[in-house]
Amino acid sequence: VQLVESGGGLVQPGGSLRLSCAASGFTFSNYAMRWYRQAPGKERELVARIASAGGKTYTTDSVKGRFTISRDNAKNTVYLQMNSLKPEDTAVYYCYAAIDSGSWGQGTQVTVSS
């Protein structure tokens, strides 16, 4: 199982980023996927999740209306579109698959700062 995140970077408040997570080593379309984030000094928190077929999604209250999770099962990729970014969104963002005992990507840094 391999999960590789990309798309992070430095963005000004109010800006947008789209994170991608490319999956391999398992049947991607059979599994729900999640995005987590971890800010410095804080615990890792669930940001969003999406069902295996992509129809059912969840986003945590702090990002609701700003972040959208989606997936392309033909490309084995899950996305996190992040709009109206705030400084408090600064964190390392991780992709997660509930496979085996749980599989994580290496993370991608998102920094929101002027």
C-alpha positions as CSV (number, residue, x, y, z in Angstrom):
1,V,0.0,0.0,0.0
2,Q,1.3,3.4,-1.0
3,L,-0.3,6.8,-0.5
4,V,1.5,9.8,-1.9
5,E,0.2,13.3,-1.2
6,S,1.1,16.4,-3.3
7,G,-0.2,19.9,-3.8
8,G,0.8,21.6,-0.5
9,G,2.6,24.9,-0.3
10,L,2.5,28.4,1.0
11,V,-0.6,30.4,0.2
12,Q,-2.0,33.7,1.4
13,P,-5.1,33.9,3.6
14,G,-8.2,33.6,1.3
15,G,-6.3,31.6,-1.2
16,S,-6.9,28.1,-2.5
17,L,-5.0,24.9,-2.9
18,R,-5.9,21.4,-4.2
19,L,-4.2,18.5,-2.5
20,S,-4.0,15.1,-4.3
21,C,-3.3,11.7,-2.9
22,A,-2.2,9.0,-5.4
23,A,-2.9,5.5,-4.1
24,S,-1.4,2.2,-5.2
25,G,-1.0,-1.4,-4.0
26,F,-4.7,-2.0,-3.2
27,T,-8.1,-1.9,-4.9
28,F,-8.7,1.8,-4.4
29,S,-12.3,1.8,-5.5
30,N,-13.2,-0.6,-2.6
31,Y,-12.1,1.7,0.2
32,A,-13.3,4.9,1.8
33,M,-10.6,7.5,2.0
34,R,-9.9,10.3,4.5
35,W,-7.8,13.4,4.9
36,Y,-6.4,14.3,8.3
37,R,-4.2,17.2,9.3
38,Q,-1.8,17.9,12.2
39,A,-0.9,21.4,13.2
40,P,2.3,22.1,15.3
41,G,1.6,21.1,18.9
42,K,-1.8,19.7,18.2
43,E,-3.2,16.2,17.7
44,R,-4.0,14.9,14.3
45,E,-7.6,15.6,13.3
46,L,-10.0,14.2,10.7
47,V,-10.7,16.8,8.0
48,A,-12.8,15.0,5.5
49,R,-13.8,11.5,4.3
50,I,-15.4,10.1,1.3
51,A,-17.1,6.7,0.6
52,S,-15.6,4.2,-1.8
53,A,-18.0,5.1,-4.6
54,G,-17.6,8.8,-3.8
55,G,-21.3,9.6,-3.2
56,K,-21.2,10.2,0.5
57,T,-18.8,12.7,2.0
58,Y,-18.1,14.3,5.4
59,T,-16.2,17.4,6.3
60,T,-15.4,18.6,9.8
61,D,-17.2,21.7,11.0
62,S,-14.2,24.0,10.9
63,V,-13.7,23.5,7.2
64,K,-17.4,23.0,6.1
65,G,-18.2,25.2,3.1
66,R,-14.6,25.8,2.3
67,F,-13.1,22.3,1.7
68,T,-14.4,19.7,-0.6
69,I,-13.2,16.1,-0.8
70,S,-13.6,14.1,-4.0
71,R,-12.1,11.1,-5.7
72,D,-11.4,9.7,-9.2
73,N,-11.4,5.9,-9.0
74,A,-10.2,5.6,-12.5
75,K,-7.0,7.5,-11.4
76,N,-6.7,6.0,-7.9
77,T,-6.6,9.5,-6.5
78,V,-8.4,11.4,-3.8
79,Y,-8.5,15.2,-3.7
80,L,-9.0,17.9,-1.2
81,Q,-10.0,21.2,-2.6
82,M,-9.3,23.9,-0.1
83,N,-10.8,27.4,-0.6
84,S,-10.9,30.5,1.6
85,L,-7.8,29.3,3.5
86,K,-7.2,30.7,6.9
87,P,-4.0,30.8,9.0
88,E,-5.5,28.2,11.3
89,D,-5.6,25.7,8.4
90,T,-1.8,25.6,8.5
91,A,-0.8,22.0,9.1
92,V,0.6,18.9,7.6
93,Y,-2.1,17.2,5.6
94,Y,-2.2,13.4,5.5
95,C,-4.1,10.9,3.3
96,Y,-5.4,7.8,5.0
97,A,-6.9,4.5,3.9
98,A,-8.6,2.1,6.3
99,I,-6.8,-0.8,5.0
100,D,-4.8,-3.4,7.0
101,S,-4.2,-1.6,10.3
102,G,-4.5,1.8,8.6
103,S,-2.2,3.3,6.0
104,W,-0.9,6.8,5.9
105,G,0.9,8.9,3.4
106,Q,4.0,10.9,4.2
107,G,2.0,14.2,4.4
108,T,2.2,17.5,2.6
109,Q,2.7,20.8,4.3
110,V,0.1,23.6,3.9
111,T,1.1,27.0,5.2
112,V,-1.4,29.9,5.2
113,S,0.4,33.1,5.8
114,S,0.7,36.6,4.5
